[in-house]
């Protein structure tokens, strides 16, 4: 994954400015909840065919960066 900003976007007009996947109304938090519920990447992608595997990885990377307080510029 080279560019986190292509997968995770923040727009005040979408989901009240929460981090979302590619500007869609699918938040990083929603993805993390699915992963925490032990859904596999394949199950998530089957349920939401508009998502990409890199979207899931980007959500995990974003969460890790937020927890480590690193810049994501």
CHARMM-style PDB file with segment names, atoms N, HN, CA, C and O in Angstrom:
ATOM      1  N   UNK     1       0.861  -1.166   0.000  1.00  0.00      PROA
ATOM      2  CA  UNK     1       0.000   0.000   0.000  1.00  0.00      PROA
ATOM      3  C   UNK     1       0.899   1.217   0.000  1.00  0.00      PROA
ATOM      4  O   UNK     1       1.667   1.429   0.939  1.00  0.00      PROA
ATOM      5  N   UNK     2       0.809   2.017  -1.045  1.00  0.00      PROA
ATOM      6  HN  UNK     2       0.185   1.845  -1.808  1.00  0.00      PROA
ATOM      7  CA  UNK     2       1.673   3.170  -1.169  1.00  0.00      PROA
ATOM      8  C   UNK     2       1.049   4.462  -0.686  1.00  0.00      PROA
ATOM      9  O   UNK     2       1.747   5.305  -0.121  1.00  0.00      PROA
ATOM     10  N   UNK     3      -0.244   4.640  -0.891  1.00  0.00      PROA
ATOM     11  HN  UNK     3      -0.811   3.956  -1.349  1.00  0.00      PROA
ATOM     12  CA  UNK     3      -0.840   5.928  -0.605  1.00  0.00      PROA
ATOM     13  C   UNK     3      -2.131   5.766   0.186  1.00  0.00      PROA
ATOM     14  O   UNK     3      -3.199   5.505  -0.367  1.00  0.00      PROA
ATOM     15  N   UNK     4      -1.996   5.928   1.490  1.00  0.00      PROA
ATOM     16  HN  UNK     4      -1.128   6.140   1.940  1.00  0.00      PROA
ATOM     17  CA  UNK     4      -3.148   5.776   2.380  1.00  0.00      PROA
ATOM     18  C   UNK     4      -4.253   6.753   2.018  1.00  0.00      PROA
ATOM     19  O   UNK     4      -5.434   6.424   2.138  1.00  0.00      PROA
ATOM     20  N   UNK     5      -3.888   7.951   1.577  1.00  0.00      PROA
ATOM     21  HN  UNK     5      -2.929   8.219   1.480  1.00  0.00      PROA
ATOM     22  CA  UNK     5      -4.888   8.987   1.293  1.00  0.00      PROA
ATOM     23  C   UNK     5      -5.770   8.653   0.092  1.00  0.00      PROA
ATOM     24  O   UNK     5      -6.812   9.286  -0.085  1.00  0.00      PROA
ATOM     25  N   UNK     6      -5.395   7.696  -0.726  1.00  0.00      PROA
ATOM     26  HN  UNK     6      -4.550   7.182  -0.582  1.00  0.00      PROA
ATOM     27  CA  UNK     6      -6.274   7.319  -1.834  1.00  0.00      PROA
ATOM     28  C   UNK     6      -7.398   6.400  -1.366  1.00  0.00      PROA
ATOM     29  O   UNK     6      -8.406   6.249  -2.057  1.00  0.00      PROA
ATOM     30  N   UNK     7      -7.232   5.789  -0.200  1.00  0.00      PROA
ATOM     31  HN  UNK     7      -6.413   5.912   0.361  1.00  0.00      PROA
ATOM     32  CA  UNK     7      -8.241   4.868   0.311  1.00  0.00      PROA
ATOM     33  C   UNK     7      -9.035   5.447   1.474  1.00  0.00      PROA
ATOM     34  O   UNK     7     -10.226   5.163   1.604  1.00  0.00      PROA
ATOM     35  N   UNK     8      -8.404   6.248   2.315  1.00  0.00      PROA
ATOM     36  HN  UNK     8      -7.437   6.479   2.208  1.00  0.00      PROA
ATOM     37  CA  UNK     8      -9.066   6.821   3.483  1.00  0.00      PROA
ATOM     38  C   UNK     8      -9.231   8.322   3.255  1.00  0.00      PROA
ATOM     39  O   UNK     8      -8.254   9.043   3.054  1.00  0.00      PROA
ATOM     40  N   UNK     9     -10.473   8.777   3.288  1.00  0.00      PROA
ATOM     41  HN  UNK     9     -11.267   8.192   3.451  1.00  0.00      PROA
ATOM     42  CA  UNK     9     -10.750  10.193   3.049  1.00  0.00      PROA
ATOM     43  C   UNK     9     -11.573  10.765   4.206  1.00  0.00      PROA
ATOM     44  O   UNK     9     -12.329  10.062   4.876  1.00  0.00      PROA
ATOM     45  N   UNK    10     -11.393  12.059   4.406  1.00  0.00      PROA
ATOM     46  HN  UNK    10     -10.780  12.630   3.861  1.00  0.00      PROA
ATOM     47  CA  UNK    10     -12.157  12.771   5.427  1.00  0.00      PROA
ATOM     48  C   UNK    10     -12.792  13.973   4.753  1.00  0.00      PROA
ATOM     49  O   UNK    10     -12.100  14.864   4.260  1.00  0.00      PROA
ATOM     50  N   UNK    11     -14.115  13.986   4.738  1.00  0.00      PROA
ATOM     51  HN  UNK    11     -14.677  13.262   5.138  1.00  0.00      PROA
ATOM     52  CA  UNK    11     -14.885  15.050   4.097  1.00  0.00      PROA
ATOM     53  C   UNK    11     -16.024  15.428   5.038  1.00  0.00      PROA
ATOM     54  O   UNK    11     -16.853  14.584   5.378  1.00  0.00      PROA
ATOM     55  N   UNK    12     -16.071  16.692   5.461  1.00  0.00      PROA
ATOM     56  HN  UNK    12     -15.398  17.378   5.185  1.00  0.00      PROA
ATOM     57  CA  UNK    12     -17.131  17.108   6.378  1.00  0.00      PROA
ATOM     58  C   UNK    12     -18.540  16.824   5.859  1.00  0.00      PROA
ATOM     59  O   UNK    12     -19.478  16.719   6.648  1.00  0.00      PROA
ATOM     60  N   UNK    13     -18.696  16.701   4.545  1.00  0.00      PROA
ATOM     61  HN  UNK    13     -17.934  16.786   3.904  1.00  0.00      PROA
ATOM     62  CA  UNK    13     -20.012  16.462   3.953  1.00  0.00      PROA
ATOM     63  C   UNK    13     -20.378  14.979   3.903  1.00  0.00      PROA
ATOM     64  O   UNK    13     -21.503  14.634   3.540  1.00  0.00      PROA
ATOM     65  N   UNK    14     -19.452  14.109   4.259  1.00  0.00      PROA
ATOM     66  HN  UNK    14     -18.539  14.389   4.554  1.00  0.00      PROA
ATOM     67  CA  UNK    14     -19.699  12.662   4.213  1.00  0.00      PROA
ATOM     68  C   UNK    14     -19.518  12.089   5.617  1.00  0.00      PROA
ATOM     69  O   UNK    14     -18.445  12.204   6.210  1.00  0.00      PROA
ATOM     70  N   UNK    15     -20.557  11.485   6.134  1.00  0.00      PROA
ATOM     71  HN  UNK    15     -21.429  11.392   5.652  1.00  0.00      PROA
ATOM     72  CA  UNK    15     -20.531  10.842   7.456  1.00  0.00      PROA
ATOM     73  C   UNK    15     -20.009  11.780   8.541  1.00  0.00      PROA
ATOM     74  O   UNK    15     -19.265  11.373   9.433  1.00  0.00      PROA
ATOM     75  N   UNK    16     -20.412  13.034   8.445  1.00  0.00      PROA
ATOM     76  HN  UNK    16     -21.016  13.365   7.720  1.00  0.00      PROA
ATOM     77  CA  UNK    16     -20.056  14.042   9.450  1.00  0.00      PROA
ATOM     78  C   UNK    16     -18.548  14.172   9.665  1.00  0.00      PROA
ATOM     79  O   UNK    16     -18.090  14.463  10.770  1.00  0.00      PROA
ATOM     80  N   UNK    17     -17.793  13.954   8.602  1.00  0.00      PROA
ATOM     81  HN  UNK    17     -18.165  13.717   7.705  1.00  0.00      PROA
ATOM     82  CA  UNK    17     -16.348  14.131   8.672  1.00  0.00      PROA
ATOM     83  C   UNK    17     -15.571  12.970   9.246  1.00  0.00      PROA
ATOM     84  O   UNK    17     -14.363  13.079   9.459  1.00  0.00      PROA
ATOM     85  N   UNK    18     -16.245  11.853   9.504  1.00  0.00      PROA
ATOM     86  HN  UNK    18     -17.226  11.765   9.331  1.00  0.00      PROA
ATOM     87  CA  UNK    18     -15.534  10.665   9.983  1.00  0.00      PROA
ATOM     88  C   UNK    18     -14.696  10.109   8.836  1.00  0.00      PROA
ATOM     89  O   UNK    18     -15.075  10.254   7.674  1.00  0.00      PROA
ATOM     90  N   UNK    19     -13.561   9.474   9.142  1.00  0.00      PROA
ATOM     91  HN  UNK    19     -13.253   9.356  10.087  1.00  0.00      PROA
ATOM     92  CA  UNK    19     -12.754   8.848   8.090  1.00  0.00      PROA
ATOM     93  C   UNK    19     -13.568   7.765   7.382  1.00  0.00      PROA
ATOM     94  O   UNK    19     -14.147   6.887   8.023  1.00  0.00      PROA
ATOM     95  N   UNK    20     -13.604   7.840   6.057  1.00  0.00      PROA
ATOM     96  HN  UNK    20     -13.134   8.553   5.536  1.00  0.00      PROA
ATOM     97  CA  UNK    20     -14.354   6.875   5.259  1.00  0.00      PROA
ATOM     98  C   UNK    20     -13.462   6.237   4.213  1.00  0.00      PROA
ATOM     99  O   UNK    20     -12.333   6.670   3.982  1.00  0.00      PROA
ATOM    100  N   UNK    21     -13.986   5.209   3.591  1.00  0.00      PROA
ATOM    101  HN  UNK    21     -14.903   4.857   3.778  1.00  0.00      PROA
ATOM    102  CA  UNK    21     -13.274   4.527   2.517  1.00  0.00      PROA
ATOM    103  C   UNK    21     -13.633   5.203   1.195  1.00  0.00      PROA
ATOM    104  O   UNK    21     -14.789   5.182   0.771  1.00  0.00      PROA
ATOM    105  N   UNK    22     -12.660   5.787   0.568  1.00  0.00      PROA
ATOM    106  HN  UNK    22     -11.721   5.804   0.912  1.00  0.00      PROA
ATOM    107  CA  UNK    22     -12.765   6.434  -0.747  1.00  0.00      PROA
ATOM    108  C   UNK    22     -13.991   7.344  -0.882  1.00  0.00      PROA
ATOM    109  O   UNK    22     -14.622   7.393  -1.938  1.00  0.00      PROA
ATOM    110  N   UNK    23     -14.320   8.060   0.194  1.00  0.00      PROA
ATOM    111  HN  UNK    23     -13.808   8.020   1.052  1.00  0.00      PROA
ATOM    112  CA  UNK    23     -15.419   9.016   0.136  1.00  0.00      PROA
ATOM    113  C   UNK    23     -16.803   8.394   0.146  1.00  0.00      PROA
ATOM    114  O   UNK    23     -17.806   9.099   0.035  1.00  0.00      PROA
ATOM    115  N   UNK    24     -16.861   7.074   0.279  1.00  0.00      PROA
ATOM    116  HN  UNK    24     -16.046   6.501   0.369  1.00  0.00      PROA
ATOM    117  CA  UNK    24     -18.160   6.400   0.356  1.00  0.00      PROA
ATOM    118  C   UNK    24     -18.681   6.502   1.787  1.00  0.00      PROA
ATOM    119  O   UNK    24     -17.951   6.906   2.692  1.00  0.00      PROA
ATOM    120  N   UNK    25     -19.903   6.147   1.978  1.00  0.00      PROA
ATOM    121  HN  UNK    25     -20.496   5.820   1.243  1.00  0.00      PROA
ATOM    122  CA  UNK    25     -20.488   6.174   3.315  1.00  0.00      PROA
ATOM    123  C   UNK    25     -20.208   4.862   4.059  1.00  0.00      PROA
ATOM    124  O   UNK    25     -21.103   4.239   4.630  1.00  0.00      PROA
ATOM    125  N   UNK    26     -18.977   4.483   4.028  1.00  0.00      PROA
ATOM    126  HN  UNK    26     -18.250   4.989   3.563  1.00  0.00      PROA
ATOM    127  CA  UNK    26     -18.496   3.294   4.736  1.00  0.00      PROA
ATOM    128  C   UNK    26     -17.301   3.761   5.544  1.00  0.00      PROA
ATOM    129  O   UNK    26     -16.238   4.049   4.993  1.00  0.00      PROA
ATOM    130  N   UNK    27     -17.484   3.836   6.865  1.00  0.00      PROA
ATOM    131  HN  UNK    27     -18.347   3.602   7.313  1.00  0.00      PROA
ATOM    132  CA  UNK    27     -16.442   4.431   7.697  1.00  0.00      PROA
ATOM    133  C   UNK    27     -15.357   3.424   8.081  1.00  0.00      PROA
ATOM    134  O   UNK    27     -15.552   2.208   8.053  1.00  0.00      PROA
ATOM    135  N   UNK    28     -14.222   3.985   8.433  1.00  0.00      PROA
ATOM    136  HN  UNK    28     -14.064   4.972   8.456  1.00  0.00      PROA
ATOM    137  CA  UNK    28     -13.123   3.164   8.941  1.00  0.00      PROA
ATOM    138  C   UNK    28     -13.599   2.415  10.184  1.00  0.00      PROA
ATOM    139  O   UNK    28     -13.287   1.236  10.352  1.00  0.00      PROA
ATOM    140  N   UNK    29     -14.344   3.081  11.045  1.00  0.00      PROA
ATOM    141  HN  UNK    29     -14.597   4.039  10.909  1.00  0.00      PROA
ATOM    142  CA  UNK    29     -14.854   2.439  12.263  1.00  0.00      PROA
ATOM    143  C   UNK    29     -15.723   1.226  11.932  1.00  0.00      PROA
ATOM    144  O   UNK    29     -15.617   0.188  12.586  1.00  0.00      PROA
ATOM    145  N   UNK    30     -16.584   1.354  10.913  1.00  0.00      PROA
ATOM    146  HN  UNK    30     -16.669   2.197  10.382  1.00  0.00      PROA
ATOM    147  CA  UNK    30     -17.421   0.217  10.516  1.00  0.00      PROA
ATOM    148  C   UNK    30     -16.556  -0.956  10.071  1.00  0.00      PROA
ATOM    149  O   UNK    30     -16.830  -2.106  10.414  1.00  0.00      PROA
ATOM    150  N   UNK    31     -15.509  -0.654   9.304  1.00  0.00      PROA
ATOM    151  HN  UNK    31     -15.287   0.281   9.026  1.00  0.00      PROA
ATOM    152  CA  UNK    31     -14.619  -1.722   8.839  1.00  0.00      PROA
ATOM    153  C   UNK    31     -13.910  -2.378  10.009  1.00  0.00      PROA
ATOM    154  O   UNK    31     -13.797  -3.603  10.060  1.00  0.00      PROA
ATOM    155  N   UNK    32     -13.436  -1.581  10.942  1.00  0.00      PROA
ATOM    156  HN  UNK    32     -13.528  -0.586  10.900  1.00  0.00      PROA
ATOM    157  CA  UNK    32     -12.736  -2.140  12.092  1.00  0.00      PROA
ATOM    158  C   UNK    32     -13.663  -3.026  12.918  1.00  0.00      PROA
ATOM    159  O   UNK    32     -13.230  -4.041  13.463  1.00  0.00      PROA
ATOM    160  N   UNK    33     -14.930  -2.647  13.013  1.00  0.00      PROA
ATOM    161  HN  UNK    33     -15.282  -1.822  12.570  1.00  0.00      PROA
ATOM    162  CA  UNK    33     -15.903  -3.477  13.723  1.00  0.00      PROA
ATOM    163  C   UNK    33     -16.075  -4.830  13.041  1.00  0.00      PROA
ATOM    164  O   UNK    33     -16.191  -5.852  13.716  1.00  0.00      PROA
ATOM    165  N   UNK    34     -16.094  -4.844  11.719  1.00  0.00      PROA
ATOM    166  HN  UNK    34     -16.001  -4.013  11.170  1.00  0.00      PROA
ATOM    167  CA  UNK    34     -16.216  -6.108  10.987  1.00  0.00      PROA
ATOM    168  C   UNK    34     -15.003  -6.997  11.222  1.00  0.00      PROA
ATOM    169  O   UNK    34     -15.132  -8.197  11.464  1.00  0.00      PROA
ATOM    170  N   UNK    35     -13.823  -6.391  11.149  1.00  0.00      PROA
ATOM    171  HN  UNK    35     -13.718  -5.416  10.953  1.00  0.00      PROA
ATOM    172  CA  UNK    35     -12.588  -7.150  11.366  1.00  0.00      PROA
ATOM    173  C   UNK    35     -12.543  -7.660  12.810  1.00  0.00      PROA
ATOM    174  O   UNK    35     -12.152  -8.801  13.055  1.00  0.00      PROA
ATOM    175  N   UNK    36     -12.943  -6.814  13.760  1.00  0.00      PROA
ATOM    176  HN  UNK    36     -13.260  -5.887  13.560  1.00  0.00      PROA
ATOM    177  CA  UNK    36     -12.958  -7.211  15.171  1.00  0.00      PROA
ATOM    178  C   UNK    36     -13.952  -8.345  15.422  1.00  0.00      PROA
ATOM    179  O   UNK    36     -13.767  -9.152  16.333  1.00  0.00      PROA
ATOM    180  N   UNK    37     -15.001  -8.399  14.612  1.00  0.00      PROA
ATOM    181  HN  UNK    37     -15.152  -7.743  13.872  1.00  0.00      PROA
ATOM    182  CA  UNK    37     -15.993  -9.477  14.723  1.00  0.00      PROA
ATOM    183  C   UNK    37     -15.514 -10.756  14.032  1.00  0.00      PROA
ATOM    184  O   UNK    37     -16.263 -11.723  13.892  1.00  0.00      PROA
ATOM    185  N   UNK    38     -14.254 -10.735  13.608  1.00  0.00      PROA
ATOM    186  HN  UNK    38     -13.646  -9.949  13.722  1.00  0.00      PROA
ATOM    187  CA  UNK    38     -13.590 -11.889  12.991  1.00  0.00      PROA
ATOM    188  C   UNK    38     -14.115 -12.252  11.615  1.00  0.00      PROA
ATOM    189  O   UNK    38     -14.013 -13.403  11.189  1.00  0.00      PROA
ATOM    190  N   UNK    39     -14.681 -11.265  10.912  1.00  0.00      PROA
ATOM    191  HN  UNK    39     -14.763 -10.330  11.257  1.00  0.00      PROA
ATOM    192  CA  UNK    39     -15.016 -11.512   9.506  1.00  0.00      PROA
ATOM    193  C   UNK    39     -13.718 -11.555   8.713  1.00  0.00      PROA
ATOM    194  O   UNK    39     -12.818 -10.749   8.945  1.00  0.00      PROA
ATOM    195  N   UNK    40     -13.623 -12.472   7.798  1.00  0.00      PROA
ATOM    196  HN  UNK    40     -14.355 -13.127   7.609  1.00  0.00      PROA
ATOM    197  CA  UNK    40     -12.437 -12.547   6.951  1.00  0.00      PROA
ATOM    198  C   UNK    40     -12.515 -11.465   5.876  1.00  0.00      PROA
ATOM    199  O   UNK    40     -13.589 -10.944   5.574  1.00  0.00      PROA
ATOM    200  N   UNK    41     -11.368 -11.143   5.315  1.00  0.00      PROA
ATOM    201  HN  UNK    41     -10.496 -11.566   5.560  1.00  0.00      PROA
ATOM    202  CA  UNK    41     -11.353 -10.178   4.205  1.00  0.00      PROA
ATOM    203  C   UNK    41     -12.292 -10.654   3.101  1.00  0.00      PROA
ATOM    204  O   UNK    41     -13.024  -9.857   2.513  1.00  0.00      PROA
ATOM    205  N   UNK    42     -12.267 -11.957   2.823  1.00  0.00      PROA
ATOM    206  HN  UNK    42     -11.673 -12.604   3.301  1.00  0.00      PROA
ATOM    207  CA  UNK    42     -13.099 -12.509   1.753  1.00  0.00      PROA
ATOM    208  C   UNK    42     -14.581 -12.323   2.055  1.00  0.00      PROA
ATOM    209  O   UNK    42     -15.359 -12.000   1.158  1.00  0.00      PROA
ATOM    210  N   UNK    43     -14.975 -12.523   3.306  1.00  0.00      PROA
ATOM    211  HN  UNK    43     -14.342 -12.785   4.035  1.00  0.00      PROA
ATOM    212  CA  UNK    43     -16.375 -12.337   3.688  1.00  0.00      PROA
ATOM    213  C   UNK    43     -16.793 -10.870   3.550  1.00  0.00      PROA
ATOM    214  O   UNK    43     -17.882 -10.566   3.063  1.00  0.00      PROA
ATOM    215  N   UNK    44     -15.923  -9.982   3.979  1.00  0.00      PROA
ATOM    216  HN  UNK    44     -15.039 -10.229   4.375  1.00  0.00      PROA
ATOM    217  CA  UNK    44     -16.219  -8.553   3.879  1.00  0.00      PROA
ATOM    218  C   UNK    44     -16.369  -8.150   2.417  1.00  0.00      PROA
ATOM    219  O   UNK    44     -17.304  -7.435   2.058  1.00  0.00      PROA
ATOM    220  N   UNK    45     -15.459  -8.604   1.586  1.00  0.00      PROA
ATOM    221  HN  UNK    45     -14.699  -9.186   1.877  1.00  0.00      PROA
ATOM    222  CA  UNK    45     -15.505  -8.259   0.156  1.00  0.00      PROA
ATOM    223  C   UNK    45     -16.725  -8.873  -0.530  1.00  0.00      PROA
ATOM    224  O   UNK    45     -17.298  -8.264  -1.433  1.00  0.00      PROA
ATOM    225  N   UNK    46     -17.123 -10.063  -0.112  1.00  0.00      PROA
ATOM    226  HN  UNK    46     -16.658 -10.558   0.622  1.00  0.00      PROA
ATOM    227  CA  UNK    46     -18.316 -10.692  -0.699  1.00  0.00      PROA
ATOM    228  C   UNK    46     -19.577  -9.920  -0.319  1.00  0.00      PROA
ATOM    229  O   UNK    46     -20.484  -9.765  -1.137  1.00  0.00      PROA
ATOM    230  N   UNK    47     -19.633  -9.437   0.924  1.00  0.00      PROA
ATOM    231  HN  UNK    47     -18.896  -9.563   1.588  1.00  0.00      PROA
ATOM    232  CA  UNK    47     -20.797  -8.673   1.384  1.00  0.00      PROA
ATOM    233  C   UNK    47     -20.840  -7.263   0.800  1.00  0.00      PROA
ATOM    234  O   UNK    47     -21.916  -6.684   0.648  1.00  0.00      PROA
ATOM    235  N   UNK    48     -19.681  -6.718   0.475  1.00  0.00      PROA
ATOM    236  HN  UNK    48     -18.808  -7.189   0.599  1.00  0.00      PROA
ATOM    237  CA  UNK    48     -19.587  -5.336  -0.017  1.00  0.00      PROA
ATOM    238  C   UNK    48     -18.693  -5.311  -1.255  1.00  0.00      PROA
ATOM    239  O   UNK    48     -17.528  -4.923  -1.161  1.00  0.00      PROA
ATOM    240  N   UNK    49     -19.214  -5.717  -2.411  1.00  0.00      PROA
ATOM    241  HN  UNK    49     -20.160  -6.032  -2.487  1.00  0.00      PROA
ATOM    242  CA  UNK    49     -18.385  -5.866  -3.609  1.00  0.00      PROA
ATOM    243  C   UNK    49     -17.777  -4.568  -4.135  1.00  0.00      PROA
ATOM    244  O   UNK    49     -16.882  -4.610  -4.979  1.00  0.00      PROA
ATOM    245  N   UNK    50     -18.238  -3.431  -3.659  1.00  0.00      PROA
ATOM    246  HN  UNK    50     -18.965  -3.396  -2.973  1.00  0.00      PROA
ATOM    247  CA  UNK    50     -17.678  -2.148  -4.071  1.00  0.00      PROA
ATOM    248  C   UNK    50     -16.378  -1.839  -3.331  1.00  0.00      PROA
ATOM    249  O   UNK    50     -15.685  -0.878  -3.662  1.00  0.00      PROA
ATOM    250  N   UNK    51     -16.053  -2.654  -2.330  1.00  0.00      PROA
ATOM    251  HN  UNK    51     -16.616  -3.435  -2.061  1.00  0.00      PROA
ATOM    252  CA  UNK    51     -14.798  -2.474  -1.596  1.00  0.00      PROA
ATOM    253  C   UNK    51     -13.684  -3.259  -2.260  1.00  0.00      PROA
ATOM    254  O   UNK    51     -13.923  -4.201  -3.016  1.00  0.00      PROA
ATOM    255  N   UNK    52     -12.466  -2.851  -1.962  1.00  0.00      PROA
ATOM    256  HN  UNK    52     -12.272  -2.086  -1.348  1.00  0.00      PROA
ATOM    257  CA  UNK    52     -11.271  -3.527  -2.460  1.00  0.00      PROA
ATOM    258  C   UNK    52     -10.462  -4.025  -1.269  1.00  0.00      PROA
ATOM    259  O   UNK    52     -10.550  -3.484  -0.167  1.00  0.00      PROA
ATOM    260  N   UNK    53      -9.691  -5.045  -1.509  1.00  0.00      PROA
ATOM    261  HN  UNK    53      -9.620  -5.485  -2.404  1.00  0.00      PROA
ATOM    262  CA  UNK    53      -8.836  -5.600  -0.448  1.00  0.00      PROA
ATOM    263  C   UNK    53      -7.950  -4.507   0.153  1.00  0.00      PROA
ATOM    264  O   UNK    53      -7.750  -4.466   1.367  1.00  0.00      PROA
ATOM    265  N   UNK    54      -7.423  -3.626  -0.693  1.00  0.00      PROA
ATOM    266  HN  UNK    54      -7.585  -3.659  -1.679  1.00  0.00      PROA
ATOM    267  CA  UNK    54      -6.571  -2.538  -0.207  1.00  0.00      PROA
ATOM    268  C   UNK    54      -7.339  -1.573   0.694  1.00  0.00      PROA
ATOM    269  O   UNK    54      -6.732  -0.913   1.538  1.00  0.00      PROA
ATOM    270  N   UNK    55      -8.657  -1.475   0.533  1.00  0.00      PROA
ATOM    271  HN  UNK    55      -9.149  -2.011  -0.153  1.00  0.00      PROA
ATOM    272  CA  UNK    55      -9.454  -0.628   1.423  1.00  0.00      PROA
ATOM    273  C   UNK    55      -9.403  -1.163   2.853  1.00  0.00      PROA
ATOM    274  O   UNK    55      -9.272  -0.399   3.809  1.00  0.00      PROA
ATOM    275  N   UNK    56      -9.507  -2.464   2.983  1.00  0.00      PROA
ATOM    276  HN  UNK    56      -9.613  -3.085   2.206  1.00  0.00      PROA
ATOM    277  CA  UNK    56      -9.473  -3.086   4.314  1.00  0.00      PROA
ATOM    278  C   UNK    56      -8.102  -2.872   4.941  1.00  0.00      PROA
ATOM    279  O   UNK    56      -7.992  -2.477   6.101  1.00  0.00      PROA
ATOM    280  N   UNK    57      -7.068  -3.134   4.166  1.00  0.00      PROA
ATOM    281  HN  UNK    57      -7.158  -3.455   3.223  1.00  0.00      PROA
ATOM    282  CA  UNK    57      -5.709  -2.940   4.663  1.00  0.00      PROA
ATOM    283  C   UNK    57      -5.473  -1.481   5.055  1.00  0.00      PROA
ATOM    284  O   UNK    57      -4.808  -1.203   6.053  1.00  0.00      PROA
ATOM    285  N   UNK    58      -6.014  -0.559   4.275  1.00  0.00      PROA
ATOM    286  HN  UNK    58      -6.554  -0.785   3.464  1.00  0.00      PROA
ATOM    287  CA  UNK    58      -5.852   0.863   4.574  1.00  0.00      PROA
ATOM    288  C   UNK    58      -6.527   1.219   5.896  1.00  0.00      PROA
ATOM    289  O   UNK    58      -5.994   2.022   6.663  1.00  0.00      PROA
ATOM    290  N   UNK    59      -7.681   0.638   6.170  1.00  0.00      PROA
ATOM    291  HN  UNK    59      -8.114  -0.014   5.548  1.00  0.00      PROA
ATOM    292  CA  UNK    59      -8.361   0.890   7.444  1.00  0.00      PROA
ATOM    293  C   UNK    59      -7.509   0.417   8.614  1.00  0.00      PROA
ATOM    294  O   UNK    59      -7.395   1.109   9.625  1.00  0.00      PROA
ATOM    295  N   UNK    60      -6.922  -0.744   8.477  1.00  0.00      PROA
ATOM    296  HN  UNK    60      -7.014  -1.306   7.655  1.00  0.00      PROA
ATOM    297  CA  UNK    60      -6.057  -1.263   9.536  1.00  0.00      PROA
ATOM    298  C   UNK    60      -4.814  -0.396   9.699  1.00  0.00      PROA
ATOM    299  O   UNK    60      -4.388  -0.112  10.819  1.00  0.00      PROA
ATOM    300  N   UNK    61      -4.239   0.019   8.581  1.00  0.00      PROA
ATOM    301  HN  UNK    61      -4.585  -0.213   7.672  1.00  0.00      PROA
ATOM    302  CA  UNK    61      -3.067   0.890   8.630  1.00  0.00      PROA
ATOM    303  C   UNK    61      -3.417   2.233   9.270  1.00  0.00      PROA
ATOM    304  O   UNK    61      -2.656   2.758  10.082  1.00  0.00      PROA
ATOM    305  N   UNK    62      -4.567   2.779   8.899  1.00  0.00      PROA
ATOM    306  HN  UNK    62      -5.186   2.352   8.239  1.00  0.00      PROA
ATOM    307  CA  UNK    62      -5.020   4.046   9.457  1.00  0.00      PROA
ATOM    308  C   UNK    62      -5.184   3.931  10.978  1.00  0.00      PROA
ATOM    309  O   UNK    62      -4.731   4.802  11.720  1.00  0.00      PROA
ATOM    310  N   UNK    63      -5.823   2.867  11.432  1.00  0.00      PROA
ATOM    311  HN  UNK    63      -6.191   2.159  10.830  1.00  0.00      PROA
ATOM    312  CA  UNK    63      -6.023   2.656  12.863  1.00  0.00      PROA
ATOM    313  C   UNK    63      -4.683   2.534  13.585  1.00  0.00      PROA
ATOM    314  O   UNK    63      -4.507   3.096  14.666  1.00  0.00      PROA
ATOM    315  N   UNK    64      -3.755   1.813  13.000  1.00  0.00      PROA
ATOM    316  HN  UNK    64      -3.899   1.357  12.122  1.00  0.00      PROA
ATOM    317  CA  UNK    64      -2.430   1.668  13.613  1.00  0.00      PROA
ATOM    318  C   UNK    64      -1.722   3.018  13.708  1.00  0.00      PROA
ATOM    319  O   UNK    64      -1.097   3.322  14.724  1.00  0.00      PROA
ATOM    320  N   UNK    65      -1.818   3.817  12.666  1.00  0.00      PROA
ATOM    321  HN  UNK    65      -2.326   3.569  11.841  1.00  0.00      PROA
ATOM    322  CA  UNK    65      -1.199   5.138  12.693  1.00  0.00      PROA
ATOM    323  C   UNK    65      -1.844   6.043  13.742  1.00  0.00      PROA
ATOM    324  O   UNK    65      -1.154   6.793  14.431  1.00  0.00      PROA
ATOM    325  N   UNK    66      -3.157   5.970  13.856  1.00  0.00      PROA
ATOM    326  HN  UNK    66      -3.718   5.360  13.296  1.00  0.00      PROA
ATOM    327  CA  UNK    66      -3.846   6.794  14.856  1.00  0.00      PROA
ATOM    328  C   UNK    66      -3.424   6.397  16.267  1.00  0.00      PROA
ATOM    329  O   UNK    66      -3.275   7.251  17.140  1.00  0.00      PROA
ATOM    330  N   UNK    67      -3.237   5.121  16.482  1.00  0.00      PROA
ATOM    331  HN  UNK    67      -3.358   4.427  15.772  1.00  0.00      PROA
ATOM    332  CA  UNK    67      -2.834   4.657  17.803  1.00  0.00      PROA
ATOM    333  C   UNK    67      -1.386   5.000  18.123  1.00  0.00      PROA
ATOM    334  O   UNK    67      -1.023   5.140  19.291  1.00  0.00      PROA
ATOM    335  N   UNK    68      -0.561   5.136  17.098  1.00  0.00      PROA
ATOM    336  HN  UNK    68      -0.856   5.022  16.149  1.00  0.00      PROA
ATOM    337  CA  UNK    68       0.853   5.457  17.327  1.00  0.00      PROA
ATOM    338  C   UNK    68       1.126   6.943  17.230  1.00  0.00      PROA
ATOM    339  O   UNK    68       2.252   7.384  17.460  1.00  0.00      PROA
ATOM    340  N   UNK    69       0.108   7.719  16.893  1.00  0.00      PROA
ATOM    341  HN  UNK    69      -0.807   7.360  16.707  1.00  0.00      PROA
ATOM    342  CA  UNK    69       0.210   9.178  16.802  1.00  0.00      PROA
ATOM    343  C   UNK    69       1.205   9.643  15.747  1.00  0.00      PROA
ATOM    344  O   UNK    69       1.845  10.680  15.922  1.00  0.00      PROA
ATOM    345  N   UNK    70       1.347   8.902  14.662  1.00  0.00      PROA
ATOM    346  HN  UNK    70       0.827   8.059  14.520  1.00  0.00      PROA
ATOM    347  CA  UNK    70       2.239   9.300  13.579  1.00  0.00      PROA
ATOM    348  C   UNK    70       1.485  10.165  12.585  1.00  0.00      PROA
ATOM    349  O   UNK    70       0.263  10.073  12.471  1.00  0.00      PROA
ATOM    350  N   UNK    71       2.210  10.999  11.873  1.00  0.00      PROA
ATOM    351  HN  UNK    71       3.203  11.074  11.965  1.00  0.00      PROA
ATOM    352  CA  UNK    71       1.622  11.814  10.807  1.00  0.00      PROA
ATOM    353  C   UNK    71       1.219  10.914   9.640  1.00  0.00      PROA
ATOM    354  O   UNK    71       1.901   9.932   9.348  1.00  0.00      PROA
ATOM    355  N   UNK    72       0.105  11.249   8.968  1.00  0.00      PROA
ATOM    356  HN  UNK    72      -0.449  12.046   9.205  1.00  0.00      PROA
ATOM    357  CA  UNK    72      -0.328  10.436   7.839  1.00  0.00      PROA
ATOM    358  C   UNK    72      -0.352  11.220   6.543  1.00  0.00      PROA
ATOM    359  O   UNK    72      -0.894  10.744   5.546  1.00  0.00      PROA
ATOM    360  N   UNK    73       0.223  12.410   6.537  1.00  0.00      PROA
ATOM    361  HN  UNK    73       0.663  12.796   7.347  1.00  0.00      PROA
ATOM    362  CA  UNK    73       0.244  13.338   5.416  1.00  0.00      PROA
ATOM    363  C   UNK    73       0.378  12.710   4.110  1.00  0.00      PROA
ATOM    364  OT1 UNK    73       0.407  13.401   3.092  1.00  0.00      PROA
TER     365      UNK     73
END
